[in-house]
């Protein structure tokens, strides 16, 4: 099995294949950039933390790596119910890359080689036979998982300056992009971006609000795991804001932004906009929050100003940054930039993230139209595991929407696709009460063990953990005698017990024949009472043929689906009366 790329998707794909006993070769442009966090130096966040817990439950790498390199940690959404509590860890950027490099270079089942893949080779029978490198060398393999991130046809934009590349200082994969189109894959042009990086010694920290970590410090590994990594020292984040003067500057120089000048054709992420987009789309807002996040514990580690992603000219970025409280004397070490790149229309893939047209070829990560390390990681794990399972002649690993956020993500991608970089939100999961962070092991560890992704010893330890939770739930164990994390799991399970049973019945109904009702092609969704305009727009754009298909549209809430299902029942009764 060949994995093209060694970012977050590539790492998970390689490790999953190796855990299943398949020989894995990873081809990467540079060993030194394995496992980089090129944008935000954090792992997790709203819904993204759920994905990392699921990766960990399936035996993956990201959760353990984040725990080993974490320097700041918070649980988000604590004012809401446990279903949407989300872990977010700030990581030491250099340590995370070094941790990833050591893990894969030392792995006995993985061979890593440097090179630029320019083509996926296909045999006379239509199946993959390997890849071809820029130097003409061929690497043979019966499965290829492409995880090229933002490198397919990548172009960096800062003001009017355009530079070929997938990241700063790294060449794009232009030839591979062209060849994938030749193989019949439809490519779409997408865009993402990053803020300028700041010299920490030039920031007035005394003028800013400090934000510490939560206590207890959140983790992705469970406390009873024998190989859980030790803690690093903690670093604080700080909070500041933009202001009216900064917004006026951005509006005045907007014509120099490549997104507004027409220089960039790709579509950017709606839910992670640039500061230019924020100022234009939210014109009534007087300020926007900025988190100043350290990229590491080193004295010279840069500061990531989360919230001002931009592609304005470098000199405008200097003026903009110095108009922000605490940053009046800040020095920009590296200007922000936008990245425009090619992505594959994932509707050409099946639920194993593989191509039916070219057996043995799979895709994972930003090449499938997603945004974020966590979305890439879960895809890499599933694509890599399925590529290996296919080589072994075994059944694929496919997760349902009621089993995992990873199942929601894959189903959204291959069923509906995306016209902008896809980001995971809890609202995308219609069964999110079933899909909590605290029950990821309960949902997925048995599946992981059955497919060979976690060893029996780990599965047995998880079973003992789940028995302790069950004993607290049904009163066989006293909560006062248990560790706090076990009690928290038990209380979450008890809190949602009634709701969970109701959602399980809903799952059975939608999966059953009686739950899947037809929808007419000319249905006016804007006339359905109770539907929000956003839901109606999504439905009108897709025009689903059934309620089951409507349930697979990204962003459809349980409330919206209930409205559609109820309306479909009314239409069914009307047809019955007419007949």
KOLDOTI-429082 format. One record per residue: x, y, z of N, C-alpha, C, O in turn; residue in one letter. Coordinates in steps of 0.1 Angstrom, whole numbers, plus 5000, padded with zeros to 4 digits. Layout:
N
XYZXYZXYZXYZA/...
***
This chain:
579
500849885000500050005000500950125000501850135008X/500650224991501350344990500550464995499350474991X/501050545004500450665009501150785003502350795005X/500450864996501050984990500851104999499651155000X/501851155006501751265015501851215029501451095033X/502451295038502651255052502151365062502851395072X/501051425058500351525067499451445077499751325079X/498451505082497651435092496851325086496651215092X/496351335074495651225067496651115064496350995066X/497751145058498751045054499250965066499450845065X/499551035077500050965089498950855094499350745096X/497750905095496650805100496450695090496250575094X/496550725077496450615067497550515068497350395067X/498750565069499950475070499850385083500150265082X/499550455094499550375106498450275106498550165111X/497250305100496150215100496450095091496249975095X/497150115080497550005071498549915078498449795077X/499449975085500549905092499949815103500349705105X/498949875110498349805121497649675116497549575123X/497149685104496449565098497449465092496949365086X/498749495092499749405087500049415073500749335067X/499649525066500049555052501349625051501549715059X/502149595042503449675040503049805034502349825024X/503549915041503250055037504450135033505450125040X/504350195022505350295017504750435017503750455010X/505350525024504850665024505850745015507050745017X/505250815005506050904997505751055001504551094999X/506751125005506551265009507551355003508651315000X/507151485001508151574995509351605003510451624998X/509151605017510251625026509951555039508951575045X/510951485044510751415057510651515068510051495078X/511351635066511351735076510051805079509851865089X/509051785070507751845071506651745075505451785075X/507051625078506051525082505251575095505851615104X/503951565094503151595106503151735110502851765122X/503351825101503351965104501952015108500951955103X/501852115116500652195118500852325112501152425119X/500652335099501052455091500152575094500552695092X/498952555098498052665101497952675117498952705123X/496752665122496652685137497352575144497152455141X/498152605154498852505162497952445173498352445184X/496852385169495952325178495352205172495252185160X/494852115181494151995177492851995185492852015197X/491751975178490451965184489652095182489952175174X/488652115191487752225189486352175188486052055190X/485352265186483952225185483752125174484152155162X/483252005177483051895168484351835164484451705162X/485451905162486751855158487251765169487951665167X/487051805182487451725193486751595193487351495197X/485551585189484851465187485551375177485651255180X/485951435166486651355156487951295162488351185159X/488751375170489951325175489751215185490451115185X/488651225193488351115202487950985194488250875198X/487351005183486950885174488250825168488350705167X/489150915163490350865158491050785168491650675166X/491150835181491850765192491150625195491750525197X/489750625195489050505198489250405187489250285190X/489550445175489850355164491350315163491750255153X/492050355173493450315174494450415167495650375165X/493950535164494750625156495750705164495950675176X/496450795157497650855162497350995168498051035178X/496451075163496351215165496151245180496751345185X/495251175187494951205201496151195210496451275218X/496851085208498051065216499151165213499851215222X/499351205200500351305197499951435203500851515208X/498651475202498251605208498451605223498951705228X/498151495230498351495244499851505247500251575257X/500751445239502151445242502751585240503751615246X/502151665232502651795228501851915232502152025229X/500851895241499951995245500552095255501252055264X/500352225252500752325261499652415267499852505275X/498452395262497252465266496052385263495952335252X/495052375272493952295269492652345275492652405286X/491552335268490252385272489152285267489252225257X/488152285275486852215271485952325267485552405275X/485452315254484552415249483152375251482852255253X/482252475251480852445252480352395265479352325266X/481052425276480752365289479452425295478852365304X/478952535289477652595293476552515287475352545291X/476852425278475752345271475852205276476652175285X/475052115270475051975275476251905271476951945262X/476451785277477651705274477851655260478951635255X/476751655252476851605238477751695230478351645220X/477751825233478551915225479851965232480452055227X/480151915244481451945250482551895241482551785236X/483551985238484551955229485951995234486152105239X/486851905233488251925237489051995227488951965215X/489852095231490752165222492152185229492152245240X/493152135223494552145228495352225219495452205207X/496052325225497152395218498352315219498752265230X/499052295208500252205208501552285205501452385198X/502652235210503952285206504252235192504452115189X/504252335183504352305168505652215165505452115158X/506752255170508052175167507952035173508351945167X/507452025186507351895192506451805185506651685183X/505251865180504251775173504851715160504751605158X/505551805153506251755140507251645144507351545137X/508051675154509151585157508551445163509051345159X/507451455170506751335175506251255164506451135164X/505651315154505151245142506251185134506151075130X/507251265132508451205124509051085131509350985124X/509251095144509850985151508950855150509450745148X/507650885152506650765152506650695139506650575138X/506650765127506550705114507950645109507950545103X/509050725112510350675108510750555115511550475110X/510350545128510750425136509750305135510050205141X/508650325127507650215126508250105118508550125106X/508249985123508749865115507949835103508449765094X/506649875102505849835091505749945080504949925071X/506450055082506350165073507750205067508650215075X/507750225054508950275048508650415043507650435036X/509450515046509250655042510350685032511550665034X/509950745021510850795011510450935006509350965004X/511451015003511251144998511051134982511751064976X/510151214977509951224963508651294960507751304969X/508451334948507251404943506551314934507051284923X/505351274938504551184929503851274918503251374921X/504051234906503551304894502351224888501651284879X/502251094891501151014884500850894892501750834899X/499550854892499050724897499050634885498350664875X/499750524886499750434874498650334875498350274886X/498050304864496950214863497250104852497750134842X/496949984856497149864847496149844836495149924836X/496349744828495349714817494049684822493049694816X/493949624835492649584841491949704847490849684853X/492549824847491949944853492249964867491850064873X/492949874873493349894888494749954889495549954880X/494950014901496250084903497349984904497149874908X/498550024899499749944900500850014907501949954909X/500650134911501750204918501650354914500650404909X/502750424917502950564914504250594907505150514908X/504250704900505550744893505950874899505150964901X/507250884901507851004908508451094897508551064886X/508751224902509251324892510551284886510851324875X/511351204892512651164887512451044877513450984872X/511250994875510950884866510850754873510450654867X/511250744885511250614893509750574895508950664897X/509550444895508250394898508250314911509150244914X/507150334919506950264932505750174930504650224928X/505950044931504849954928503949934941504449934952X/502649914938501749894949500349854944500049904933X/499649784952498349744948497249834953496049814950X/497649924962496650024967497450154969498550164973X/496750264965497350404966496350494973495150504969X/496750554984495950654991496550784990497650814994X/495850874983496351014980495951104990494751134993X/496851164997496551265008497451385006498351415015X/497251464995498151564992497751704998498451804995X/496751715006496451835013496151955003495351934994X/496852065005496652184996497652184985497852294979X/498352074982499452084972499052064958499752104949X/497852014955497451994941497152124934496252194938X/498052164925497952294918497952414928497352514925X/498652394939498652504949499352634945500352634939X/498652744949499152874946498952964959497852964965X/500053034963499953114975499753264971500353304961X/498853334978498553464974498853554986498253534997X/499653664984499753774994499653904986500553934979X/498553974987498254084978498254044964497653944960X/498954114955499054074941500153974938500253924927X/500953934948501953844946501453694946500753654956X/501753624936501353484935502553394934503553424926X/502653294942503753194943503253054942502453014950X/503752974933503352834933503752764946504852784950X/502852684952503252614964502052564972500952624970X/502252464979501152414988501252475002500252485009X/502452505006502752585018503952665015504652645005X/504252765024505452845022506652765021506952685029X/507452785010508652715008508552575002509652505001X/507352534998507252394993506452394980505452464979X/507052324970506452324957505152254956504852164964X/504252294946502952224945503052094937504152074931X/502052024937501951894929501051924917499951874916X/501651994907500952034895500651924886499551904881X/501651844883501551734874500551624878499751574870X/500551594891499551504897498151554895497251474892X/497951684897496651744895496151714881494951674879X/496951744872496651724858496351584854495351554847X/497151494860496951354857495651294863494951214857X/495251344875494051294881492851344872491851264871X/492851464867491851504858491751414845490751384840X/492951374840493051284829492351144832491851084823X/492551104845491950974849490450984850489750884852X/489851104849488451124849487851184862486651194863X/488751234871488151294883487951444881488751514875X/486751484885486351624884487051704895486951664907X/487851804892488551884902487752014904487252074895X/487752064917487152194920488252274927489252224933X/488152404925489152494930488652554944487552614944X/489452534954489052584968490152674973491252684967X/489952734984490852824990490852825005489752805011X/491952835011492052855026493052955029493653015019X/493252995041494253095044494853085058494453005066X/495753175061496453175074496753325078496953405069X/496853355091497153485095498653505095499453415094X/499153635097500553655099501053595112500253585121X/502353565112502953515125503753635131504353715124X/503653645144504253755151505353715160505453605166X/506253815162507453805171506853825185506453935188X/506953725194506453735207507053845216506453905225X/508353875213509053985221508554125218508954215225X/507754135207507354275203505854305207505354405203X/505254215215503854225219503854275234504554235242X/502854365236502654425249501654335257500454355257X/502254235263501454135270500654185281499554135285X/501154295288500454345300499154415296498354435305X/498954445284497754515279496654415275495554455271X/496954285276496054185271495454095282496054085293X/494354035279493653945288494253805286494253745275X/494753745297495353615297494253505298493153525304X/494453395291493553285291494353155295495153115287X/494053105307494752985311494052855306493052865300X/494552745310493952615307492952575317492852635328X/492052485313491052435323491752345333492852285330X/491152335344491652245355490452155359489452205364X/490552025357491651945352491951975337491052005329X/493251955334493651975320493051865311493251745314X/492351905300491651805292492651715284493751765280X/492351595281493151505274492351425264491151415266X/492951365254492251275245492451125249491651045247X/493651095256493850965261493150955274493151045282X/492650835277491950815290493050795301494150745298X/492650825313493650815324494150675327495250655333X/493350575323493750435326494650375315494950255315X/494950455305495850405294497250395299497850505302X/497950285298499250275304500350355296501350385302X/500050385283501050455275500650595273501150665264X/499750655281499350795280500550885282501250865292X/500850975274502051055275502051155287500951195291X/503151195292503151295303502851435298502951465286X/502551525308502251655305503551745302504551725308X/503351845293504451945291504052065300502952075305X/504952155302504652285309503552355301503352335289X/502752435309501652505303502052645298502852715304X/501452695287501552825282500252895282499252825279X/500153025284498853095283498653145269499553175262X/497353155266496953235254496453365259496253385271X/496353465249495853595253494853645243494753595232X/493953735248492853775240492953925237493254005246X/492653965224492554105220491454115210490854015207X/491254235204490154255194490554355183491454435185X/489954335172490054435162489154555166488554555177X/489154665158488454785162487954855149488254815138X/487154965151486655035140487655095131487555095118X/488855135136489855195128490455085119490755105107X/490754965125491254855117490254815106490654785095X/488954815109487954775099487954875088487854835076X/488055005091488155105081489355095072489155105060X/490455055077491655035069491454915060491754925048X/490854805065490654685056489654725045489954685034X/488654795048487654835037488354925027488054915015X/489155015032489855105023490855035013490955075002X/491454925018492454855010491954725005492654635000X/490554705005489954575001490254544987490354424983X/490354644978490654614964491954554962492254494951X/492854554972494154484971494154344976495154274974X/493054304981492954164986492654074973491754104966X/493453964971493253884959491853814959491353774948X/491153804970489853744970488853844965487753804959X/489053974966488154074961488554134948487754204941X/489754114944490254174931489954074920490154114908X/489553954923489253854912490453764910490353674901X/491553784917492753714915492553564919493153474913X/491853544930491553414935490153364930489153434932X/490153244924488853194919488253094929487053074928X/489053034937488652924946487652974957487753094960X/486852884962485852924972486452894986487052784988X/486352994995486952975008485952925018484752905015X/486352885030485552825040484552935046485053035051X/483252915045482253005050482453025065482253135070X/482752915073482652925087484052955093484152945106X/485052975085486353025090486853135081487853115074X/486153245081486453345071487753425074488153425085X/488253495064489353585065488853705072487653735073X/489753795077489353915083488754005073487854085076X/489153995060488454075050486954035049486054115048X/486753905049485353855048484553895060483353935059X/485153895072484453925084483954075083482854105087X/484854165079484554305078483454335068482654415071X/483454265057482454285047481154215051480054285050X/481154095055479954015058479254055071478054055072X/480054105081479454145093479754295096480454325105X/479254375087479654515087479154585099479654695103X/478154525106477654595118478454565131478254625141X/479354475130480254435141481354535143482054565134X/481454595155482454695158483854635160484854705159X/483854505164485154445167485054295165483954235166X/486154225163486254075162487354025172488354095173X/487053915179487953865188489153795182489053735171X/490353815188491553755183492253685195492353735206X/492553555193493353475203494753475199495153425188X/495653525207497053515205497553385211497653375223X/497953295202498253155206499753125203500253145192X/500553085214501953055212502052925203501352835206X/503052925194503252805186504152705193504452605187X/504652745205505452645212506052705225505652825228X/506852635232507352675245508752735243509252795253X/509352735231510652785229510652945230509653005227X/511653005235511753145236511453225223510953335223X/511853165212511653225199510453175192510253205180X/509553095198508353045191507453165187507253255195X/506853155176506053265170504653265177504253165183X/503953375175502553385180501653385168501853445158X/500653295169499553285159498353365163497653325173X/498053475156496853555159495653495153495253535142X/495053405160493853335155492653435154492153485164X/492253455142491053545139491353645129490353715125X/492553665124492853765114493553695102494553745097X/493053585097493553525085493353625074492353685073X/494353645065494353745055495253715044496253645045X/494953775032495853775021496053915016496553935004X/495854015024496154155020497654165018498454085023X/498154275011499554295009500254305022499754345032X/501554265022502354255035502354395042502254395054X/502454505035502554635041501254675048501254745058X/500154625042498854655048498654575060498054615070X/499154445060499054365072499854425084499354415095X/500954485081501754555092500854665098500754675110X/500254745090499454855095498154805102497754865112X/497554695097496454635103496754585117496054615127X/497854505118498254445131498554555141498154545153X/499254655137499654765147498554855151498754935160X/497354835145496254905149495454835160494354885165X/495954715164495254635174495854645188497054655189X/495054655198495454675212496454565215496254445213X/497654605221498654515225499654485214500754425217X/499354515202500154485190500754605184501154605172X/500754715191501154845185502554845179502854915170X/503454765186504854755181505154615176506354585174X/504154535173504354395169505054385156504854465146X/506054295155506754265142506154145136506054035142X/505854155123505354035116506553965110507354015103X/506753835115507853755110507553695097508353685088X/506253655095505853595082504453645079503553625087X/504253715068502853765065501853645063502253535059X/500653685065499553585062499353565047499853655039X/498753465043498553435028497353345026496953275035X/496853345014495753255010496353145002497353164995X/495853025003496252914995495152864986494052834991X/495352864973494352824964494752684958495952674955X/493952584957494352454954493252374948492052414948X/493552264941492552174935492152064945492952024954X/490852034945490351924953489551834944488951874934X/489451704947488651604940487151614944486951624956X/486251604934484851594938484651464944484651354937X/484451454957484351334965483151244962483051134966X/482251304954481051224950481451104940480651024938X/482751114936483251004927483650884935484150784930X/483650904949484150794958483050724964481850774965X/483350604970482350524977482550554992483350634996X/481750485001481850515015483150465022483350485034X/483950395014485350355019486350455014487550435016X/485850575009486750675003487550624992488650684990X/487150524985487850474974487050494961485850514961X/487750484950487150494936486650364932487450264932X/485450354927484950234921485450214907485650104902X/485750334900486150334886487650284885487950214875X/488450314895489850264895490150194908490550254918X/489950054908490149974920491550004926492550004919X/491550014939492850034946493150174949494150204956X/492450274943492750414945491850474955490550464953X/492350544965491550614975492150754978493250784974X/491250834984491650974986491251015001490250955006X/492051095007491751135021492251275024493351315019X/491551355031491951485036491451595028490451595022X/492251705027491851825020491651805005490951884999X/492251704999492051674985490551634983490051644972X/489851594993488451564992487551684995486251664996X/488151794997487351914999487051955014486252045016X/487751895023487551925037488552035042489552065035X/488352085054489252185060489552145074488652115081X/490852135077491152105091491951975093491751875085X/492851975103493651855106492751735110493051625106X/491751765118490951655124490051585113489951465113X/489451665104488751605093489651525084489251415079X/490851575082491851495074492251365081492351265075X/492451375095492851255102491951145102492351035099X/490651175104489651065104489551005090489350885088X/489551085079489551035066490750945063490550835057X/491950995067493150915065493050775071493350675065X/492550775084492450645091491450555083491750435081X/490250605079489250525073489750475059489550365055X/490350575051490850535038491950435039492050345031X/492850455048494050365049493550225054494050125049X/492650225064492150095069491450025058491649905056X/490650095050489850025039490749985028490449875022X/491750055025492750015014493349885019493549795010X/493849875031494449755036493449645037493849525033X/492249665042491249555043490949505029490749385027X/490949585019490649535005491849445001491549344995X/493049485004494149405000494149265007494549165002X/493549265019493449145027492249065024492048955029X/491449115015490149045011489149045022488348955023X/489149145030488149155041487149265039487249345030X/486049265046484949355045485449495049486249515058X/484949605042485349735045484849785059483949735064X/485449895064485049955076484350085072484950185068X/483050085073482150195070481350235082480650145088X/481450355086480750405098479450475094479350555085X/478350445102477050515099476950645105477750685114X/476050725101475850865106475450855121475650955128X/474850745125474450735139475550675148475350655160X/476750635142477850575149478950665152479650655162X/479150765143480350855145480250985136479650985126X/480851085141481051205133481851175121481551235110X/482751085122483451035110482550985099482750995087X/481450915104480450855094479650965088479350965076X/479351075096478651185090479451255080479051285069X/480751275083481651345074481751275060481651335050X/482051145061482251065049480951065041480951075028X/479851045047478551035040478251165034477751175022X/478551285041478251415035479151425022478651475012X/480451395023481351415012480951334999480951384988X/480751205001480551114990479051114985478851074973X/478151164993476751174988476351304982475751314972X/476751414989476351544985477451624980477251714971X/478651594984479851674980479851804987479151824997X/480751894983480852024989481252134979482152104970X/480752254980481152364971481952464978482252574973X/482352434991483352514998484052415008483552305010X/485252455013485952365023485052325034484452405041X/484852185036483952125045484552125059485652075061X/483852185069484252185082483252115091482052135089X/483652035100482751965109482152055120482852125126X/480852045121480152105132479252005139478751905133X/478952025152477951935158476651935152475851835152X/476252055146474952065139474751975127473651955122X/475851935121475851845110475351705113474951625104X/475451665126475151535130473751525136473451585146X/472851465128471451465133471251375145470251395152X/472251295148472151205160473251245170473851155176X/473451375171474651415180474551375194475551365201X/473351355199473151305213473751175215474251135226X/473851095204474450965205475950965203476650875207X/476451085198477851085194478651185203479151285198X/478751155215479451245224480951205225481351095221X/481751305229483151275232483351165242484251075240X/482551165253482751075264482450935261482850845268X/481650905250481350765247481950715234481450625228X/483050785229483650745216484150595217483950525208X/484750565228485250425230484050325230484050215223X/482950365236481750275237481250255223480750145220X/481250355215480750355201481650275192481150205183X/482950295193483850255182484950155185485450095176X/485250135198486350045201486049905197486949835193X/484849855199484449725195484649705180485049605175X/484249805172484449805157485849805154486349725145X/486649885161488149885159488749745161489549705154X/488349685172488849555176488449445166489349365162X/487249455161486749355152487449365139487649265132X/487949485135488649505122490149495124490849505114X/490649475136492049455138492849585140494049585139X/492149695143492849825145493349845159494149935161X/492849775169493349785182493549645188492849555184X/494549625196494849485201493849445212493049525217X/493749315214492849265224493049315238492049345245X/494249335242494549385255493949525257493349555268X/493949605247493349745248491849725249491149795256X/491249645240489849625240489349575254488249615258X/490049475260489649425273489749535283488849545292X/490749625283490849735292489649835290489049885300X/489249855278488049945275486749875281485949945286X/486649745279485449675284485349685300484249705305X/486549685306486549695321486149845324485449865334X/486549935317486250075319484750095317484050165325X/484150045306482750055304481849985314480750035317X/482349885320481649815331481649905343480649905351X/482749975346482750065357481750175355481050225365X/481650225343480650335340479250275342478350345348X/478950155337477650095338477250075352476050085356X/478250035361477950015375477550145382476750135391X/478150255378477750385383476350425379475550475386X/476050385366474750425361473550355368472550415371X/473750225370472650145376472750125391471950045397X/473650195397473750195412474550085418474550075430X/475150005410475949885416477249935422477849865430X/477650065418478950115424478650255429477750325424X/479250295440479150425446479950525438481150505437X/479350635434480150735426481250795434482250835429X/481050805447482150865456483350785456484450835459X/483250655453484450565453485150555439486050485438X/484650625429485150625416485950745412485750855418X/486850735402487550855397486550945390485450905386X/486851075390485851175385485551155370484451175366X/486451105362486251095348485250975345484450985335X/485250875353484250765352482850815356481950785349X/482850895366481550955371480951045360479751045358X/481851125354481351215343480751135332479651175327X/481351025328480750945317479450885322478450885314X/479350845334478150785339476950885339475850855335X/477351005344476251105345475851155331474651175329X/476751155321476351195308475351085302474451115295X/475750965305474850855300473450855306472450835299X/473450885319472150895326471351015321470151015319X/472051125319471351255314470651235301469551285299X/471251155292470651145279469951015277469550985266X/469750935287469150805286467850805278467650735268X/466850895282465650905275465750955260465150895251X/466551055259466751115245467451005236467150995224X/468350935242469050835234468150725228468250685217X/467250685237466250585233465450635221465050565212X/465050765223464250825212464950835199464450815189X/466250875200467050885188467350745182467350735170X/467450645190467650515184466450465177466550405166X/465250505182464050475174463950555161463550505151X/464450675162464450755150465450695140465150695128X/466650655144467550585135466850465128466950445116X/466250385136465550265131464450305121464250235111X/463750415124462650455115463250505101462750465091X/464250585102464850645089465450535081465450535069X/466150435088466750325081465750225076465950155066X/464550215082463550125078462750175066462850295063X/462050085059461350125047460250225051459950315042X/459550215062458550305066459050445068458250545067X/460250455072460850585075461350665062461450785063X/461650595052462150655040460950685030460550595023X/460550815030459450855022459950935010460951005010X/459150914998459550994986459251144988458351184995X/460051224981459851364980459751404965460651364957X/458751484962458651524948459751624943460251694951X/460051614930461151694925460851844925461751924926X/459551884925459252024925458752074938458052174939X/459152014949458652054962459252184966460452214965X/458352274971458752414975459052404990458152414998X/460352394993460752385007460652515015460452505027X/460552625008460352745015458952765020458652845029X/458052675015456652685020456352585031455252585037X/457352505035457152405046457352485059458352535062X/456252475067456252545080457252485090457352355091X/458052565096459052525106460452515101461352505109X/460652515088461952505082462652645082462052745078X/463952645087464652775086465052795071465052705063X/465352925068465652955054466952885050466952835038X/467852875059469152805055468852655052469352605042X/468052585060467652445056466952435043467152345035X/465952535041465152535029466152555017465952495006X/467152645018468052665007468852545004469052504992X/469352475014470052345012469252245005469752174996X/468052225010467152125004466752164989466752074980X/466552294987466152334973467352314964467152284952X/468552334969469752314960469952174956470252144945X/469752084966469951934963468751874957468951784949X/467551914961466251844956466351694958466351624949X/466451654971466451514974465251434969464151494969X/465451314966464351234961463651154972462551104970X/464151154984463551084995464051155008464951235009X/463351125019463651175032465051115037465751185044X/465350995033466650945036467751015030468851045036X/467651055017468651145011468651275017469751335018X/467551335021467551465027468351465040468951555044X/468251345047468951335060470551335058471251355067X/470951315046472451305043472951445038474151455035X/472051545037472551675033473351735044472851745055X/474551785042475351855052474551965059473952045052X/474651975072474052085080472552065083471952155089X/471951955079470551935081470351895096470951795101X/469551975104469351945118468251845120467451825111X/468151785131467051695134465751765133464751705128X/465651895137464351965137463951985122462751965119X/464952015113464552035099464151905093463151895085X/464851795096464451665091463051615095462351555088X/462751655108461451615113460351695105459251635102X/460651815102459651895094459451835080458351825075X/460551795074460551735060459851605061458951575052X/460151525071459551395072457951405074457251335068X/457651495083456151515086455451565073454351525070X/456151655065455451705053455351585043454351585036X/456351505042456351385033455251295037454551235028X/454951275050453851195054452451255050451551185045X/452351385051451151455046450951435031449851405027X/451951445023451851425009451551275006450751254997X/452051185014451751045012450251015014449550945007X/449651075025448251065028447351125017446351065013X/447851245012447051305002447051214989445951204983X/448151154986448151074974447250944976446550904967X/447250894988446450784991444950814990444150734985X/444550934995443150974993442750994979441650954975X/443651044971443351074957443250944949442450934939X/443950834954443850704947442650634952442350514947X/
***
